Amino acid sequence: MALPKIASKFSSAIQKTEQEQKITELQVEIERLRAAQSPELESELQKLREQLQNQSGEVQIDLNLIDPNPNQPRQTITPELIQAKARLLKKHGQISAVILVRQSNSRYILLDGQLRTEGAKLLGWKSIRAVVVSMPDDLDQSALLTFLGFEDLNPLDKAEAVFKEVTKSLELEIDEVSTILRTVIKRIERDNNSKELAKLVNYSAEEQEQRLELLKVTDIEKKLLLVLLELGLNPSSVKANLIPMLYLPLDLKQAIRQQGLKGAHALALATLSVKALDISENQATDERVTATNEVLKKNLTVPETRELIRQIKTKYLKSQKPDLKQLKGILEKVNEISSDLLSKSSSEQLHQMRSLLQQKLVEIDKVIASTK
């Protein structure tokens, strides 16, 4: 996938990608040596570290001098994530821990590598390898951070980061952006041009604009699609997978951030709604929380989660039997029995009616008791 246009304004960000490629190649070489049980492994590792230092232009920075980024797209960083990253750093060493920072006076602002930085602190490291870059005046910082922050983000954090950038670029509210995107994607799908839209991610900015013209989009639709394409995103995927994340109930958002619930599971659980179950908001929340805990405890797959949801919905559908037209008619007839009509009836008729109604009341009580 081509780098977004913002990378052309920020050459050091491209340098970071080149460095990561070198790191990957070096790690492969390390694993090859380990697999071969080479007696010269440590010597070779030192050579590789020196090679990396000479080629990448990295520096060693004191972890105490690195400040968190206030606009970090990653809003979720659990102890489990930090532990997992720390294990990787311990296994591969600092050679895999390159981060990206911007100098601010005598300190540094973290631009990329939040998990690596926290993992290094957990391991008790004093310093970490970093690439120091300058921030061009014409580069919107949030756009850069959105691009750099996508790696390993959960879908909720990613959705919020993307739409923060989109709404800022277009000066529109999130609901307006959502409506515009749904409308244009629906029209493109109806015209059987979804594949053409997906291909645009790989084209240059000029080609993207030209091909969007062929898709007959409006000016505001084109602006929105270009912002998403600039961030390296397929607009159809954004509509299907990211927009729904923004509208999840609070309990599911908390489960994603605090319990590690996956996005696909959250979207499925969101169907346990007030409207679907015809119950109160509190009851719907309780059902979702209970179901979410079961999904996490049993580590259910998405199909298994959907089956659980189906069972819950079936329970409520059974308790919501449709009123029979025949029964409605009978109730209306009973309601039409007025005092005037009763006063004109014979004693025998009144006794027959009372006996019949008493018998039906007994039958009704039995049915009610059986449903408890």
N, C-alpha and C positions, 0 to 999 in steps of 0.2 A: 504494500500500500504506500502511495506517495505521501511524503510529509506535507502537512498543511502549509498554506502560503505564509503563515506567521513565522515559520521556521526560517524563511529566506531573510527575515529581518533580524534574525538572531542566530548568527553563524555558530556560536558556541554550543547552541542546542544541537545542531547537526554534528558538531565535534563529539558531543556526548554519545550520539548514536554510533559513530565510528569507534569510539572507545569501547562501548559495550560489545561491539563485534569482535574487537581484539581480545577483550576479556573472555568472551565465549570460546574463541579459538584456543586461548591459553588454558582455559579450564578443561577443554577436550584433551589437550596434550597432557595435562596433569593426570587426568583419569587414565589415559593410556599408559603412562609410566607406572601408576599405582597398580593397574591390572597386570602389568608385566613384572611387578615386584622388583623394579629396578633398584639396585643398591646405590645408584647415584641420584636417587629421587630428590633428596634435599638440595643437592648441588644444582640439579636442573631447575628446581623450583626457584632457587635464588636467582638464577640466570633469567628465568621468565619474569620474576618480579622486577628485576633491573631493566629488562626490556620494556615492560609496561611503563615504568616510571619515565624512561627516556623518551618513549614515543607519545605518551598521552598528555604530558604537560600537567599532571595532577600534582596536588599539594596535600600535605598532611595537616589537618586542622584539629585543634583542641575542641572536643565535644562541648565543653563548657562555654565556648564562644559562639555556638550556633543557636540562633533563636528560631522558634517555630514560625511558620508562615501564617499570618492572620487570614489569608484568603485560600487556605488549603481546601481543595475540593473534597479530600477524604475527611468525612465527618465521623466515620466509624473506625476506631482503632482499639480493638479489644486486647486484653492480656493474651488471649490465645493466638491472635495474629502476630503479636510481638514475640511470643515464645517460638512460634514456627519460623519466623525470620531469624531469630537468634540462633536456632539450631542450624540453619543453612550457613550463617556467617561463621559459626564455630567449625563447621565441617570444611568450608572452603577457604576460610581466612579472609583477611582484608582485601584480598585481590578481587573479591566479588562485591565489595561494599562501596563502590564509587557513588558519590552523591553530587548534586548540583546545588551551588549556593551563589548568592549575590552579596558582595561586600557592602556593609553599612557602617561607615566609620571604622572602628576597631573590632567590630563584630560581623557576623554573617547571618543572612536570612536564608532559610532553607527553601529552595524552590522545588526540588525533587529528591525523594529518598527518605520520607518520613519514617516508614517502617524499618528501613536499614539503620537509620539513626537511633531509633528507640531500641532496636535489637542490639546495637553496639553498646548502648548504655547499660542494658540488662546484663551483658557479658562482662561489664566492668572495664571496657576499653576506655582509654584516655583520649584517643584521637581517631580520626577516620579519614580515608582518602576522599578527596573532593576535587571537583572542577569549579573554579571561581570564574563567573561570567559577569559582564556588565549589562545593565538594562538600557536598551536604546530608548531615547525620548519618545519615539513615534510608535512604540509597541505597547499596546494595552496589556497590563500585567495580568488581568484576569483571563484574557484569551490564552496567554502563554501557560498560565497555571492550569487551565482547563486541559490543554493539550498534554502537558507533562504529567498531569495527575491521574490519567485514565488507568494506568497499570494497576491491576489488582483491586480496583474500586468495586464495592458492591453496587448492584444496579440502582439502588436508591441514591447513594452518594453521586454516582455518575449522572443520573437523571437531573439531580439538583444542580450539579456543576454545569452541565450542558445548557440547561434552560436559564440559568443565571446569566451565562454569556449571551444566549440568544435574545433574551428579553432586553438586555442592556444594549445590544447591537441594534435592535429594531425599535427600541423605545415603545414596546408593547407589553401588556400584562400577560401573564402566563396563560390565562383562559383564552385570550385572543390568539396567541401563538398556537395553542392546542387546536382551536377551531380551524385556523387557516391550514395547518398541516394536515389535519384529518380530511378537510375538503379537497385539497390538491392531490393527496395520495389516492383518495377514493376515485377522483376523476381520471388520474393516470392509470389506475388499475382497471377501471371500466373501459379505457381505450387500449388495454393490453400492452401498456408501455412500462410495466414495472421493471422488467429486465433492463430496459434502456436507462431507467433512472438509477438502478443499482450500479451500472457500469461507470457512471459519471465520477465516482470516487477516484478512479484511476486516471482521469484526464486532467489536463492543465486547467487553470482558472478560465482562460480564454475559451477553450473548448467546452467547458462546462456551461458557460453563458450561451454559447452558440447552440448547443444541444438542448438547453432548456427552452430556447425560443421555439424549437421544433415541437416541443411538448405542449406549446400553447398555454403557458402559465402566465398569471398576472404579474404585475410589477412587484407587489408585496410578497407573492408566493415565490417569485424568483429570488428575492432578497433572502427570504427565510431558508430556502433550499441551498443557496450559496453559502450561508453561514454554517450550516450543518456539514456541507461538503468540505468546506475549508477546515473543519475540525476532523476530517477523515471519517465521517459517519454516513451510513446509508440512511436517507430520510425515511424509507419504509420501515426499517428496523427501529428507528427512533420512535416512530408512531406506534408500532406494535409492542415494543418492549420497554421504552423509557417513559413515555407519557403516562401509561397506567400506573407506574410507580409513584408518580406525584400525587395521585388521588387515592392512594391506599388509606384505609382507616389508621388512626394513630397507633392502635395496639399492634398492627402488623408492621408498621414502620419501626416501632420500638423492638419488635422481635427480630427484625433484620439487623438492627444496629447492636442490640444487646445480647441476642441469643444465636446469631449467625443463621437465621432463617434465609433460605435461598429465594431469589426473586420469583422464579416460576411457581414455587410453593405458595408464596405470598399472594400472587395473583389468583391462584386457584382458591385459596382460603377467603379471599375478598368476596367471593360469590355467596358466602354465608352472610347475606345482608338483610336489613330490615324488610326490604321489598320482597326478596326471594322467599324468606321464611314467614313473612306477615306477622312479625313480633316486634316488641319494643327495641329501642336502640341498646338499652342495657342488656337485654336478653341476647341480642345478636352478638354483642361484644363478648359476653360470657361464652357463647357457643364457639366463637372464633378462637378465644384464648385457650379454651379446653382442647379444641382440635389442634391448635398450633403446638401446644405442649406435647400432645400425642405424636404429632409428626416428628418433632425434634427428639423425643425420648426414644421412639422406635426407628428413627432415621428412615422414614418412609420415602419411597420414590415419588415422583410426580404422579404417575398413574395410581399408585396406592393412596396418595393423598386425595386424588379425585374420587376414588371409590369411597373413602371415608366421608367425604363431603356429600356424595350421593346418598349414603346411608342416613346422614343427619337430615338432609332435605326430605327424604322419604318419610322419616318420623314425623315431620311437621305437616307434610302433605296428607298423611293418614289422619291426623287430628283436625284437618280442615276439610271435612266431607262437604261437598256441595249440597245446598238445600234442594230437595226434590220439589219439582213443580206441583206434584200431586199433594204433598204435605202443605205447601204454601196455600193451595186452594182450600184445603180443609180448615186451616187456621183462620183464613178469611171468613169462611162460613160460620165457624164457631163465634167469631167476633161479631157477626151480624145478629146473633141471638140477643134481642133487646128485652128489656123488662116488659114492654108493651106486648111483645109476642108471647112471652111466658104467661102473662096474665090472661091471655085469651086461650091458652092451651088447657086441655082437660087434665084432671088429676092423674088419669092412667098414663097419658102421654108424658107428663112431668116425671112420674116414677120410672118409666122406661128410659127416659133421657138420663136421669140421675144414675140409674143402674149401669147404663152403657158407659157413661163418663167415668164412673168409679172403676169399672173394669179396665178401661184404657189407662187410667192413672197408675194402676198396679203394674201394667205392662211397661209403661214409660219408666217407672221407678226401677224395674229390673234391668232395662237397657242402660240406664244411667249408671247403675251400680256395676255393671259389667265393664264399663269403659274406664273406671277409676283405677 
